[in-house]
């Protein structure tokens, strides 16, 4: 089972992503932060997030771009300044058509950037793709440590780093 941290201020989007992971049968524990600052506090175990039974450290982080307080790019930028940089599977969701924002997300360590879905079936596809990217990341991490890795899952067309 993976722990998924969704950093998102929109309740509907959070509901759709959580439902998509369930519908696709991906074993997970779903956690949420309302903005990038809260997401950083979660990752660093600050304040209430120090209780790792209630707020386990995530295996996968999916952040929105457009949020109050600290947006997704700000979150990724701040994450670069921590010891967690490069060791955590992070992905971004965006409604932005701005290629510069997407390129910046990759430069800041996002493994993939996905267009924010508008239909239920697209959310399910996103969940499957995100899980596939996460599994690939875990496999690469294991191989870099000289460990045996699980075989790669079959994943449909992933929009990931060029």
C-alpha positions in Angstrom: 0.0 0.0 0.0 1.3 3.4 -0.9 0.7 6.6 1.0 -0.4 9.4 -1.3 -0.2 13.0 -0.4 -2.4 15.2 -2.6 -1.6 18.9 -2.3 -4.8 20.6 -3.5 -7.1 23.4 -2.4 -10.1 22.2 -4.5 -12.3 19.7 -2.7 -13.8 18.3 -5.9 -10.4 17.6 -7.4 -9.3 15.8 -4.2 -12.5 13.7 -4.2 -12.1 12.8 -7.9 -8.4 11.7 -7.4 -9.2 9.7 -4.3 -12.1 8.0 -6.1 -10.0 7.3 -9.1 -7.3 5.5 -7.0 -10.1 3.4 -5.4 -11.8 2.6 -8.8 -8.5 1.5 -10.3 -7.9 -0.8 -7.4 -4.6 0.9 -6.4 -3.8 0.1 -2.8 -3.3 3.4 -1.1 -3.8 5.6 2.0 -4.9 9.0 0.9 -3.7 12.1 2.7 -4.3 15.8 1.8 -2.7 19.2 2.3 -4.6 22.3 1.3 -1.6 24.2 -0.1 2.2 24.0 -0.7 3.1 25.4 2.8 0.9 22.8 4.5 2.4 20.1 2.2 5.9 21.1 3.3 4.8 21.0 6.9 3.4 17.5 6.3 6.6 16.2 4.7 8.8 17.8 7.4 6.6 16.5 10.3 5.9 20.0 11.7 3.1 20.7 14.2 0.2 18.1 14.0 2.1 16.3 11.2 4.7 15.1 13.7 2.2 12.3 14.5 3.4 9.8 11.8 0.7 7.3 12.8 -2.0 9.8 11.8 0.1 11.4 9.0 2.5 8.8 7.6 5.3 9.9 5.4 4.1 9.7 1.8 5.5 7.5 -1.0 4.0 9.7 -3.6 3.1 13.4 -3.7 0.8 14.9 -6.3 0.6 18.7 -6.2 -1.6 21.2 -8.0 0.0 24.2 -9.6 -2.5 26.9 -8.6 -3.1 27.2 -4.9 -3.1 30.0 -2.3 -0.3 30.6 0.3 2.3 28.5 -1.6 1.6 27.2 -5.1 2.8 24.0 -6.6 5.9 25.5 -8.2 6.7 27.2 -4.9 6.3 23.9 -3.1 8.6 22.1 -5.6 11.1 24.9 -5.3 11.0 24.8 -1.4 11.3 21.0 -1.5 14.6 21.4 -3.4 16.0 23.1 -0.2 15.3 20.0 1.9 17.1 16.7 2.3 14.1 15.1 0.7 14.9 16.5 -2.7 15.3 13.7 -5.3 14.2 10.9 -2.8 10.5 11.5 -3.1 8.2 10.7 -6.0 6.6 14.1 -6.9 4.2 14.9 -9.7 2.2 18.0 -10.7 -1.3 18.6 -11.9 -2.1 21.7 -13.9 -4.7 23.4 -16.0 -1.9 25.7 -17.3 -1.1 25.6 -20.9 2.2 27.4 -20.1 5.1 25.3 -21.3 7.5 27.3 -19.2 5.6 26.3 -16.0 5.7 22.7 -16.9 9.4 22.8 -17.8 10.1 24.6 -14.5 8.2 21.8 -12.6 10.5 19.2 -14.3 13.6 21.3 -13.5 12.4 21.3 -9.8 12.2 17.5 -9.7 8.7 16.6 -10.8 8.7 13.2 -12.3 5.6 14.0 -14.4 3.2 16.8 -15.1 -0.4 15.9 -16.0 -3.2 18.0 -17.4 -5.9 18.3 -14.8 -8.7 15.9 -15.9 -12.3 17.1 -16.4 -14.1 13.7 -16.7 -14.2 10.7 -14.3 -12.6 8.4 -16.9 -9.7 10.8 -17.2 -9.1 10.8 -13.5 -8.9 7.0 -13.5 -6.4 7.2 -16.4 -4.4 9.8 -14.3 -4.4 7.5 -11.3 -3.1 4.6 -13.3 -0.4 6.7 -14.9 0.7 8.3 -11.6 1.0 4.9 -10.0 3.0 3.7 -13.0 5.4 6.6 -12.7 5.7 6.0 -9.0 6.5 2.3 -9.6 9.1 3.2 -12.2 10.7 5.7 -9.7 10.8 3.0 -7.0 12.4 0.5 -9.4 15.1 3.0 -10.4 15.7 3.8 -6.7 16.1 0.1 -5.9 18.4 -0.5 -8.8 20.6 2.5 -7.8 20.9 0.9 -4.4 21.8 -2.5 -5.9 18.5 -4.0 -4.7 16.2 -6.3 -6.6 13.3 -4.5 -8.1 9.8 -5.5 -9.0 9.1 -5.7 -12.7 7.7 -2.6 -14.2 3.9 -2.3 -14.5 2.2 -1.8 -17.8 1.2 1.8 -18.0 -0.8 3.6 -20.7 0.7 6.7 -22.5 2.4 8.6 -19.8 3.0 12.3 -20.3 6.3 12.5 -18.5 9.7 14.2 -18.6 11.0 14.5 -22.2 
